[in-house]
Amino acid sequence: MCAENLSGKGLDYIKQGTGSADAKGTGAAMKREAEERARMGARQGADRESGESPYIPVDRVLKRCQYSQDALIEVLHAAQETFGFLSEDTMAYIARELKLPPSWVYGVATFYHHFNLKPQGEHTCNVCMGTACFVKRAGDIVEALEREYEVKAGETTADGKLSINIVRCLGNCGLAPMIIVDGKVYARQTPESMLQHCKDVVND
């Protein structure tokens, strides 16, 4: 892939992996969202008192960490282990419990590639799009996966079998292009070899 394409398709791929949110359209929309979050908070309080809250595992970690703001990453991990991903409601709940701005929680969740903001498939394929990996055809690998599984990067296949994600630099440029499938690292991949690895895990 040529360097002059960096401002085009390559940057689109990188943006897809950031989990960036759409801008809110109007003040009325923001007001409705605030009202809904207030109602949600009231419901969560009632659920917690009745012992029916879905956040009980998260509450345990919050209590163990004494609601310290420094424990944010640990709490986010606990939430993802509980629900499989971090929804807006979950992040809002954590922000409220730790007395942090929601934007701060969201910023941390989107900065680290370990966190997922969408439900994930049975298998996950994380493609590094750092500079070294990009130069060594990581973009071509993403294109090959998208064609094979008829899904865009950042999404999950219709059958729920595979999620294809783009992540920021994984910090091991000597292995570029680097891909992680179900937690296993694959180094110096080509589009062909990566397709085979994904087929092996999906069809297993």
N, C-alpha and C positions, 0 to 999 in steps of 0.2 A: 504494500500500500504506500503510495507516494506521500512525501512530507507535505506537499501542497494541499492534501485533503484533510489536514488536521483541523481546519476551521469548519469543515463540512460534516460528513458522516461520522468521523471519529469523535468530534465533540458532541454530536447528538448521542452517541453511545455512552459517552462519559456522563452526560446529563441524565440519561435514563437510569444510571446506577446510583444517583445521589439521593433518590427519594424525595426530590423537591416537591413542595405542595403547590397547588394552584392558588393564585391570589384570590382573596375574597372579593366578590363583585361589588356589593353595596353596603352602606351603613345598616340598612334594614336586615341584610343577611347576617351581618356580624351581631346585631341585636338578637336575632332569632337563635343564633348559635349560643350566645351567652345565656339566654333563657333556658335553652335545652340543657346546657351544662349544669345550670343551677338545679334544674329538676333532677338530672342524673345524680348530682351530689346528694340531694335529699333522699333519693331512692337507695343510694349506696349506704348512706348512714343508717337507714331503717333496716336494710339487709344485714349490715354488719351486726346490729344489735340483736337481730333474730338468729344470727349464726348461719345465714344463707348467702352471705356475700361470696361472689366468685373470687374475690381478692384475698381470701384468707391466707394462701401461701405467701402472697406478697406482703401481707400485714405481718406475718411472722418474721420476715427478714427486716422489715421496717422497725419492728419492735426490738429485734436483736441488735440492730445497728443504732438504736436509740434515736431514730428519725434524723440521723446526721446527714446533712447535705453532701458530705464527702462520700457517702455510701451510694450515690446515685447509680453508678455503673453496676454495682452488685444488685441493687433493687431491680434495675432494668433486666439484668440476666435472669433474676427470679421470675419476673413477669413473663419473659419470653419462654422460659421453661414451662410455665404454667399454661400459657395460651398458644404457644407456637409462633407468635409474632407480636409486635407492639402496635396496637390500634391507637387511634387518636384518643379514644376514651380512656384507655389504660394509661397513656402518657399524661393525660390531664389529671387522672387520679393520683399518679405518682407525684406530679408537680404540686398538687394541692397538699398531699401528706408531708412532703418535704419542704413546703413553703418556698418553692422555687418558681420562677417565671416559666410558663409552659414552653416559651421559645427556647429556653435554656435546655430543658429536657429533650425537646425535639432536636435541637442542635447536636447534642451528645449522641442521640440515637441514630442520627443520619451520618455522623462523622465516622463511627466505627462500623466496618463492614460486617461485623458479627451479628448486628441487629437487623431484623427483618420488619418492615412496615406493612407487609402484606402476608396473607396466609401462604405457606410454602407447600410445594408438592411433596410426594413421597420421597423423591430424590432431588438434590440441589446441585447445580453446576455453577460455580462462581468463577468468572473469568476476570483476571487482573487486567486493568486497562491503564496501568502506570506507563510512564514514558518508554521504558525499555521493552515492556511487553507489547505496547502498541506498535513500536517500530518493527518488532519481530512478528507482525501479522496477527496480533490478538484480535484486531477488528475483523480479519478474514475468518477467524475461528467463530466469532459471534455470528457472522453472516451465514456460515455453514450450519450452525445449530438452528438458527431461525428458519432457514429453508427446510431443514430436515424435519423439524418438529412443528412447523407452521405456527410459531409463536414469537412475539417480540421479546427482546431482552428486558428483564424486569417483570416478566409475566410467567404464568404457569400453564402448562398444556391443559387442554380441555378435559383430559382423563385424569388430571391431578397427579400424573406420574412424575413430571419433571419441571422444576423451576430453573430458569436461566437468569442469572444475575450478573451484573457488571459491578465490580468493586474497585476502589481506589488502590493505589500501590500497596502490595502485600509485603514490601520490604525485602524481597529476595531476588534482586534484578539479575543475578547470575543464572537463575533458572528460567529466565524469560524465553518464550511466553509461558506463564505459569497459570494453571487452572486447579481449582479444588473441587472435587466431586465427592459428596457425602463425607467431607472431612479428610479425604485422602488427596495428597498433593501430586500433581502430574507436571513434570518439568519439560521444558523445551518442546512444546507440543506443536503439531501442525493441524490444520482443519481436519485432515483425514484421520489422524490418530485420535483426536479428541472426539470425533463422531463415534469411533469404534468404542472408546471408553464409555461414553454415555449409553450407547446401545447395550453394552455388556451389563451395566447396572440396571437400566430400565427394563430389560428383557429377562433379567435373572429370576 
